Amino acid sequence: MNRTILQIGFGNFGATHLAAWRSLGLADGLYVIDPSPEARQRCRDLGVPWDHVGEAAAAFLDLADLVVVLAPTDRHFEVCQPLLASGKHLFIEKPMTATLAEAVRLRDLCRDQVVQVGFYFRAHPLAQIVKREVVDGRLGDLRYISARFHGYKRARGDSGVVGNDAVHFIDQANWMMDALPVAVDAVTRDHFGRGYDDLALIRLFYPSGALAHIEVGCIQPGRWNDNIVPGSTQTKEFVVAGSEGGAEIDYQTHQLRLHRVRHELVDGLWRPNNRGVEMPHAPVAEPFQVVAGEFAAFLDAVDGKAPLLAGIEECGVGMARILDAIHRSASQENRITL
């Protein structure tokens, strides 16, 4: 089916989005707007026709079947508010808004249109393998999730590491747990004095009693070169531990280990019965291919073929509530109940 797509914003991730639409065979129907002349020129240099690139959304909005919002997070609310009022289907890059109040207002503006939040790792093939392991019960009851997302990289101008990086693994933890946390606590630091966190240690407490611990930052070493931003390093590791085993994902090396192990009471001691480690093969997924998976899920939801991959209630308002609690916890130095 032919689509007319309006993309608002063409920042650092713009080229990845363009490659994703091309891989889906839909780039001919893509229109891009960005207030920056440099961004518009970069878009044209990558082959988007001149008459498909503009400065203001009004130039192309009437043509669009759906809209992708790739603007800076602190502009999401002002950009999305009129789009929701127009009834357009929206794909909004994470996090949906800069504040909880904005997220609630956007949710309340929704009519019957589809709104998907861009949580990249839900579409990653390694994460999807682990999600199937969880759903099928092969890891048993989930007990603990740990995640590290850090490295020497630029400190973004529109958000800190909580809003830019931690959101990915907070969402992935929620997705694996199939629940939102009931409480959070956090420690953050702003070493650069710019008003945004550059280090965060976060704990999430789930209704089942399971815990998650997430470490993010741009001041710690990263083990590998980043595959999106040149000159940056990254560690991106996500671990799920359950009563029947665990899963370890290293997103930078594209490796997954599935541990088949349970503790059993033997001679009065709880000892691990280790049944081995499996390393399932999955083709290496380039960033544009993962984004294409997000877009494909979005289009399926628009067509009524599948439920939303990351909906506005859980991944928009729910995430905004968690982020708000994280910042309050760090400020007040106590645990916040949600």
C-alpha positions in Angstrom: 0.0 0.0 0.0 1.3 3.5 -0.9 1.7 5.8 2.1 2.4 9.5 2.4 4.5 10.1 5.5 5.5 13.4 7.1 8.6 13.3 9.2 9.0 16.3 11.5 12.7 16.7 12.3 15.9 15.4 10.7 18.5 15.4 13.5 21.1 12.8 14.2 18.6 10.0 13.8 17.1 11.4 10.7 19.3 9.4 8.3 18.4 6.2 10.1 14.7 6.9 9.7 15.2 7.6 6.1 17.1 4.3 5.6 14.3 2.5 7.4 11.6 3.9 5.1 13.7 3.0 2.1 14.0 -0.6 3.3 10.2 -0.8 3.6 9.9 0.6 0.0 8.1 3.7 1.2 10.7 6.5 0.9 9.0 7.9 -2.3 6.1 9.0 -0.2 8.3 10.6 2.5 8.2 14.4 3.2 10.5 16.0 5.7 10.4 19.3 7.5 13.0 20.8 9.8 13.6 24.5 10.8 17.4 24.0 10.4 18.7 24.8 6.9 21.7 22.5 7.6 19.3 19.6 8.4 17.3 20.3 5.3 20.4 20.3 3.2 21.6 17.0 4.8 18.2 15.5 4.0 18.4 16.5 0.3 22.0 15.4 0.1 20.8 11.9 1.1 18.5 11.9 -1.9 15.1 13.2 -0.7 13.7 15.3 -3.5 13.9 19.1 -3.0 10.1 19.5 -3.2 9.7 16.9 -0.4 11.7 19.0 2.1 10.4 22.1 3.8 10.6 24.3 6.9 7.1 24.1 8.3 4.7 21.2 8.7 1.8 23.1 7.2 3.4 22.7 3.8 2.8 19.0 3.7 0.4 18.1 6.5 -2.7 17.8 4.3 -0.9 15.3 2.1 0.2 13.0 5.0 -1.5 9.8 6.0 0.7 9.6 9.1 3.3 11.7 10.9 6.6 10.8 12.5 7.8 13.2 15.2 11.6 13.3 15.4 11.8 16.8 17.0 13.8 17.5 20.2 11.9 16.1 23.3 11.2 19.5 24.8 9.3 20.4 21.6 7.2 17.2 21.4 4.2 18.7 23.1 3.9 21.8 20.9 4.5 19.8 17.8 2.1 16.9 18.6 -0.8 18.9 20.0 -2.1 20.2 16.7 -1.3 16.9 15.0 -3.5 15.0 17.4 -6.2 17.5 17.0 -6.0 16.9 13.2 -6.6 13.2 13.8 -3.3 12.1 12.1 -1.8 8.8 13.1 1.4 9.5 15.0 4.8 7.8 15.6 6.5 9.8 18.4 10.2 9.2 19.2 10.8 8.5 22.9 10.2 9.9 25.4 6.8 11.1 24.3 7.0 14.4 26.2 9.3 16.3 28.5 6.9 16.2 31.4 4.1 14.1 32.9 1.6 16.9 32.6 2.3 17.2 28.8 2.0 13.4 28.4 -1.4 13.4 30.1 -2.6 16.3 28.0 -1.5 14.6 24.8 -3.2 11.3 25.8 -6.4 13.2 26.5 -6.3 14.8 23.0 -6.3 11.5 21.3 -9.3 10.5 19.2 -9.3 7.2 17.5 -6.0 7.5 15.8 -3.0 5.2 16.4 -0.2 6.7 18.4 3.0 4.7 18.9 6.0 5.7 21.0 9.4 4.9 19.4 10.9 2.4 21.8 13.6 1.0 19.6 14.5 -2.2 21.6 11.0 -3.6 21.4 11.7 -4.2 17.7 15.2 -5.5 18.2 15.4 -9.2 17.2 17.5 -10.2 20.3 15.0 -8.5 22.7 12.1 -10.3 20.9 13.8 -13.7 21.4 14.1 -13.0 25.1 10.5 -11.7 25.2 9.3 -15.0 23.7 11.4 -16.9 26.3 9.6 -14.9 29.1 6.1 -15.3 27.6 6.6 -19.0 27.0 7.8 -19.5 30.6 11.2 -20.8 29.8 12.9 -18.4 32.2 10.4 -19.1 35.0 9.3 -16.4 37.3 11.2 -13.2 36.7 13.2 -12.0 39.7 15.7 -9.4 38.5 16.7 -7.3 35.6 19.9 -5.4 35.3 20.9 -3.1 32.5 23.9 -0.8 31.6 23.7 1.8 28.9 26.7 4.1 29.2 29.9 5.3 27.5 32.0 8.3 26.6 29.6 10.3 24.4 28.2 13.7 23.8 25.9 15.2 26.4 22.7 16.1 24.5 21.4 19.6 24.6 17.7 18.7 25.0 17.8 16.0 27.7 19.9 14.0 30.2 20.8 10.4 30.2 17.6 9.5 32.1 15.4 10.9 29.3 17.7 9.9 26.4 19.1 6.5 27.4 17.5 5.1 30.6 14.1 5.2 29.0 15.1 2.5 26.6 15.9 0.0 29.3 13.2 1.1 31.7 10.7 0.4 28.9 12.4 -2.9 28.1 12.2 -3.9 31.7 8.5 -3.0 31.8 7.9 -5.0 28.6 9.7 -8.1 30.0 7.9 -7.8 33.3 4.5 -7.1 31.6 3.9 -4.5 34.2 4.8 -0.9 35.3 6.8 -0.5 38.5 5.0 0.4 41.7 7.9 2.4 43.1 11.3 3.8 42.0 14.4 5.2 43.6 17.2 6.9 41.9 20.5 8.8 42.2 21.5 11.3 39.5 24.4 13.7 39.0 25.0 16.7 36.8 28.8 16.9 36.5 28.7 19.4 33.6 26.4 21.8 35.4 24.1 22.1 32.4 20.8 21.3 34.1 20.6 17.7 32.8 21.8 14.5 34.4 24.9 12.8 33.0 24.9 9.8 35.4 21.9 7.9 36.9 21.5 4.8 39.0 17.8 3.7 39.0 15.9 0.9 40.8 12.4 -0.2 39.8 10.1 -2.2 42.1 7.5 -4.3 40.4 4.2 -5.7 41.7 5.5 -9.3 41.7 8.3 -8.3 44.0 10.9 -8.4 41.1 13.5 -5.7 40.9 15.3 -3.9 38.1 18.5 -1.9 38.3 19.6 0.4 35.5 22.9 2.3 35.2 23.2 5.0 32.6 25.7 7.8 31.9 28.0 9.6 29.5 31.0 9.9 31.9 31.8 6.2 32.3 33.8 4.1 29.8 32.0 2.3 27.1 33.3 -1.1 25.9 32.6 -0.7 22.2 32.5 2.0 19.5 29.0 3.3 19.1 27.3 2.2 15.9 25.2 5.4 15.4 27.3 8.4 16.7 30.9 8.5 15.4 33.6 9.1 18.1 31.4 7.8 20.9 31.7 4.6 22.9 28.9 2.4 24.4 28.1 -0.4 26.7 24.6 -1.7 26.1 23.9 -4.8 28.1 20.5 -6.1 29.3 20.2 -9.1 31.7 17.0 -10.9 32.7 17.1 -13.4 35.6 14.3 -15.8 36.4 13.7 -18.9 38.5 14.5 -21.2 35.5 17.4 -19.4 34.0 18.5 -16.1 32.6 19.2 -14.1 29.4 22.1 -11.8 28.7 22.0 -9.4 25.7 25.0 -7.4 24.5 23.5 -5.1 22.0 26.9 -3.8 20.8 28.3 -7.2 19.8 24.8 -8.6 18.9 25.2 -11.6 21.2 22.6 -13.4 23.3 23.2 -16.0 26.0 20.4 -18.1 27.4 21.2 -19.7 30.7 19.3 -22.9 31.6 19.7 -23.1 35.3 17.7 -23.4 38.5 18.6 -23.5 42.1 17.6 -26.7 43.9 17.8 -27.5 47.6 20.5 -30.2 48.0 21.8 -31.3 51.5 20.4 -28.1 53.0 22.0 -25.8 50.5 20.5 -24.1 47.4 22.8 -25.2 44.6 22.6 -24.3 40.9 21.5 -27.1 38.6 23.2 -25.8 35.4 21.8 -27.3 32.3 24.0 -25.3 29.9 24.1 -22.1 27.9 22.5 -21.6 24.5 23.5 -18.9 22.1 20.7 -18.5 19.6 21.6 -17.1 16.2 20.0 -14.0 14.9 21.1 -11.9 11.9 22.9 -8.8 12.9 20.4 -6.0 12.9 21.6 -2.6 11.8 19.9 0.4 13.5 17.8 1.2 10.4 16.5 -2.3 10.3 15.4 -2.1 13.9 13.7 1.2 13.2 12.1 -0.4 10.1 10.7 -3.1 12.5 9.2 -0.3 14.6 7.7 1.3 11.5 6.3 -2.0 10.2 4.6 -2.6 13.6 3.2 1.0 13.5 1.8 0.4 10.0 0.2 -2.9 11.0 -1.5 -1.2 13.9 -2.7 1.6 11.6 -4.2 -1.1 9.3 -5.7 -3.0 12.2 -3.6 -6.0 11.6 -1.8 -6.1 15.0 -1.9 -4.4 18.4 0.4 -1.5 19.1 4.0 -2.3 19.9 4.3 0.7 22.3 1.1 2.5 23.0 0.4 5.9 24.5 -1.0 4.8 27.8 1.8 2.5 28.9 4.8 3.9 27.0 3.7 7.6 26.9 1.9 8.5 30.1 3.3 5.5 32.1 6.8 6.3 31.1 6.4 10.0 31.9 5.1 9.0 35.3 8.2 6.9 35.9 10.6 9.6 34.7 8.8 12.2 36.9 9.2 9.8 39.9 12.9 9.2 39.1 13.7 13.0 39.1 11.7 13.5 42.3 13.4 10.6 44.0 16.9 11.9 43.0 16.0 15.4 44.2 14.4 14.2 47.5 16.8 11.3 48.1 14.0 8.8 48.9 11.8 6.2 47.3 8.8 7.3 45.4 5.6 5.2 45.3 3.7 5.3 42.0 
